[in-house]
Amino acid sequence: SSMAASEPAETSTFDNGPLHIDYAAGYATIEGHELSLTPTEYKLLVLLAKNVDKVLTHTYITREIWGTSWDSDIASLRVFMRTLRKKVESDPSHPTMIQTHIGVGYRMQRL
């Protein structure tokens, strides 16, 4: 089925509970407040959002973000995920949106 010319092939925004991402404008908000994300944090958030409800492996995520998947990249990823969670989760110690799959990777849960 061919899309109408006026419709973008890919949706330009994403909503999940309090989270709103505007891909075209390149920013994210939680309950209407803009998040001050680093470029890497934003890329991670978008990657998780575009694969919502799918578990993404450490290797997949690091290759998508950095183009490599060394142990050092996976260690960096953990740090970035921790800072990202502090910004998007109401209670980062009990995350509801970004789930950790120990030894596997991460998943954004549909709220």
Secondary structure, DSSP 8 states (H G I E B T S, - for coil): ----TTS-SS-SEEEETTEEEETTTTEEEETTEE----HHHHHHHHHHHHTTTS-EEHHHHHHHHHS---HHHHHHHHHHHHHHHHHH-SSTTS-SSEEEETTTEEEE---
